[in-house]
Amino acid sequence: MVQANAADIEEQSDPDVRVCFIGDSFVAGVGDARRLGWAGRLAARSHAQGHALTAYNLGIRRDTSADILRRFRAECTPRLPAGSHAGVVLSFGVNDTMFESGASRVAAEASVSHLRELLTQFGKSGWPVLMVGPPAVDDDAHSERVVVLDALLEAECARQSVPYVSVVSQMQVHDVWRREVREGDGAHP
């Protein structure tokens, strides 16, 4: 029987890559018949390409940036332990811009402030972040509020050198997305 030394074992093993996808119902995949959503599809594609990845979907329906700020530490800390290759994919905004009682659930300035605090806290934890902007919905006035917030979130990420993926403009003109959202609940395809 041949024994491997610790250096050989370390070299052969895949790194412990863990990613928390934290956000709202779009992260959770609400409306997806396959129950994957975009976060699950990214994780499945990663596995299909031979990359070891533990993905945690922490999307909660109706969550705003304020809700995510309140819960992120309790949910991410046990899933992203020291010694792992850990990261966060963050996404929110549609619920912030939803009108209730004549006003947005979360003012744009507060959404940006929540993002700033989240990025600060993620940085202190040593977790790299990718921010994915909010998508368009089937209400043009609501989608316009999303466009405004998207630009503000992107600007804050740029200030903090955090990569940002804007999707709202592409989704506003994407025929399949628009049709499926309309046929869904007006927000989710």
LOPA-981987 format. One record per residue: residue in three letters; x, z, y of N, C-alpha, C in turn. Coordinates in pm, whole numbers, plus 50000, padded with zeros to 5 digits. Example, Ala and Ser with C-alpha at 12.3 -4.5 7.8 and 13.67 -1.06 7.14 Angstrom:
BEGIN
ala513195078049431512305078049550513205078049670
ser512855070849775513675071449894512905078750003
This chain:
BEGIN
met500855000049882500005000050000500895000050124
val500624990750216501404989550338500674997150448
gln501395005250520500785012650631501145005950762
ala500145004450848500394998850982500715010251077
asn501625007551169501895017851268500855016951380
ala500805026851464499785027751570499855015951667
ala501045010951695501174999651788500524987051730
asp500684984851597500064973251533498544974251537
ile498014986051513496564987951514496024985651654
glu496704991251753496264989551893496244974851931
glu497274967451888497374953351924496274945051859
gln495834948751739494834941151666493414943951710
ser493144955551761491764959151793491324952951926
asp490034949651932489474944552055489334955852155
pro489464952752283489264963252382487804967852382
asp487594980152417486254985952425485644982152559
val485004970352565484424965252689482964969552696
arg482624976352805481264981352825480784977452963
val479554972652970478974968853098477574974653109
cys477324981453220475974986153251475334976053345
phe474204970453304473394961953390472324971153448
ile472424974153576471514983953634470704977453747
gly469404979553741468544973553841467074975053812
asp466344964453838464884964653834464344956953714
ser463074952653724462414945753613463064932353579
phe463704925953677464374913353648465574915753558
val466274926853577467364930653488466804934153350
ala465694941353348465084945453221464564933653140
gly464244922553208463754910753137462244910353123
val461534917053212460074916953207459594902453210
gly458664899253122458104885853114458814876753015
asp459984880652967460744872252875460194874052733
ala459664863352677459084863952543460134868052438
arg461394865052462462464868852368462984882952395
arg462524889152503462884902952540464374904652570
leu464994894052620466414894652654466644895252804
gly465874887552880466154886453023467534880653044
trp467934879553171469244873453197470394882353151
ala470214895553157471294904553113471524903152963
gly470464902852886470584901252742471144887652703
arg470764877352779471284863952751472784863152779
leu473234869752886474674870152913475434877452803
ala474874888552757475524896152649475564887952520
ala474454881052488474404872852367475404861352376
arg475514855352492476484844452510477914849652494
ser478184861452548479504867452534479854869252387
his478914874652309479154876652166479354863352095
ala478544853252130478654840052067480014833652094
gln480614837152207481924831752241483064840352187
gly482724850552108483724858752043484264870252125
his483584873652233484034884852317483264897452279
ala484004907652244483364920452213482844926652342
leu481594930552340480974936152460479844945452419
thr479844957252476478704966152462477964965652594
ala476754960352591475954958652713474824968852712
tyr474654975552824473564985252840472614980052946
asn471384977152906470384972453001469674984453061
leu469924986953188469354998453258468404993853368
gly467654983353338466654978453432465354986153417
ile464754989953529463484997153528462514990353623
arg461354987153570460324980253648459944988453771
arg459794981553886459414986954016460524994954084
asp461704995854025462785003454088463274996554215
thr463535004654315464105000054441465575004354444
ser466255000354549467655004654567467755019854575
ala466755026254635466765040954645466665047254506
asp465825041554420465675046854284466985045154206
ile467605033654220468855030854149469965040254196
leu470025042654326471015051854381470825065954323
arg469575070054305469305083354249469715084554101
arg469605073954026469775075153881471085069653823
phe471825061853901472945054553842473975063453775
arg474345074553838475415082853784475045088753648
ala473815093953637473385099953511473315089653399
glu473025077153434472875066953332474195059753299
cys475015057653398476265050153375477395058853320
thr477525071053367478665079453328478815081053177
pro477765084453102477985085852958478235072652886
arg477845061552946478005048452883479335041852918
leu479995046653023481245040653069482345051353072
pro482755056152954483735067052951485135062352989
ala485945071953028487355069053055487965063052929
gly488845053352950489505046952838488845033952795
ser487625031652841486975018852808487205009052922
his487054996352893487074986152997485654985353047
ala485374992653154484004994753199483724987153328
gly482484982853341482064976153462480564977253481
val480124973353600478704974253636478264960853693
val477094956353648476414945153712475164951153775
leu475074949653905474024955853985473094945154040
ser471784947654036470854937954091469564944854134
phe469164942254257467904947554309467524939754434
gly466324942454484465924936754612464474932554622
val463904927054516462514922454523461584934354549
asn461794945454481460934957154502461154963454639
asp462374962854689462644967954824461814960354927
thr461684947254908461024938655007459524937154984
met458994943454879457574942854850456794950754956
phe455754944555010454904951355109453934960855039
glu453914973255085452934983255045452564990955170
ser451294992655193450794999755312451324993355440
gly451424980055441451784972755562453254972155595
ala454134976755506455574976455533456334974655402
ser457594970355414458444969255295458634983055234
arg458704983555102458894996455034460185003155080
val461224995055105462485000255157462914990855269
ala463184996455386463644988355499464974981655464
ala465194969855517466414962255486467664970355516
glu467674977355630468854985355666469114996355563
ala468045002255512468195012755410468705006755279
ser468224994755244468714987955122470214985755131
val470674981155246472114978855265472874992155259
ser472325002455318472955015755313473055020655168
his471985018555090472015022554949473085014754874
leu473165001654900474204993554836475584998654873
arg475795001555001477105006555047477485019354971
glu476525028454957476795040954886477045038454737
leu476265029554676476485026254536477895020654515
leu478295011254600479625005254586480725015454607
thr480525024654700481495035454722481625044054597
gln480485047854540480495056554422481075049254300
phe480725036654282481295028954171482815028054187
gly483265025854311484695025254337485395038254302
lys484795049554339485385062554305485465064754155
ser484515058854082484505060153936485465050353870
gly485985040753948486895030853893486185019453822
trp484885017953844484115007553777484014995253866
pro484564983953824484384971753901482914967653898
val482474960954004481064957454020480914942554047
leu479854937053991479374923854026477934925954071
met477594920754189476224921854240475544908454224
val474354908654164473514896754151472314898754243
gly472124889454334471044890654431469664889154369
pro468644892454445467274891754396466764877254390
pro465844874454297465294860954285464074858754376
ala463634846254382462414842754454461194846554370
val460084848954438458804851654372457804840954416
asp456564841954370455574831654399454804834154528
asp455294842554613454684845254744455734841254847
asp455444830654922456444825355015456894835555119
ala455964843455173456344853555273457254864155210
his456944868155087457784878055018459154871954990
ser459164859454943460454852954915461304851755041
glu460684849655155461464848955281462084862455313
arg461364873355286461964886755306463124888755209
val462994883455088464074884254989465294876555040
val465064864655099466174856555153466934864355260
val466204871055348466844878855455467664890255394
leu467064897655301467784908755238468984903655159
asp468824892555089469914886655012471144884355101
ala470924878755219472044876155311472724889155354
leu471924899555379472484912455419473284918855305
leu472744918055182473454923755067474744916255040
glu474684902955052475884894855032476964898355135
ala476544900255260477504903655366478154917255339
glu477374926955292477944940155260478924939155145
cys478574931455042479504929554930480794922854977
ala480684913055066481874906355119482754916355194
arg482134925155274482904935455347483684944355252
gln483134946655134483774955655038484504948154926
ser484654935054942485364926554844484754927654704
val483424927854699482694928354573482084914554549
pro482294908554433481694895454407480164896154411
tyr479564885854468478114885154485477604871654439
val476564871654359475934859354313474534858654375
ser474354849454467473054847354529472264837354445
val471004840654414470184831854330468874827754398
val468494834354505467154832454562466924818154611
ser467874812354681467684798854735467504788654624
gln468314789754519468184780554407466834782154337
met466384794454325465124797054254463904793154336
gln464024793254468462904789054552462554774454529
val463524766354494463284751954476463364747554329
his463504757054238463614753754096462204752654038
asp461804740354003460434737853959460014746153838
val460884747253740460544754953619460364769653654
trp461294775353731461174789353772459864791653845
arg459594783453945458374785054026457114784153940
arg457064774153849455894772653764455724784753672
glu456804789053609456704800253515456354813353586
val456854815353707456494827353783455004826853820
arg454544815153862453124813453897452234816153774
glu452674811253657451914813253535452054827453482
gly453104834453524453304848253485452494857453574
asp453134867453630452424877153714452704875153864
gly453324863953898453634861154038455044865354077
ala455674873053993457054877154017457954873553900
his457464875753779458264873653658457824861053586
pro458794853253537458424841253461457884844953323
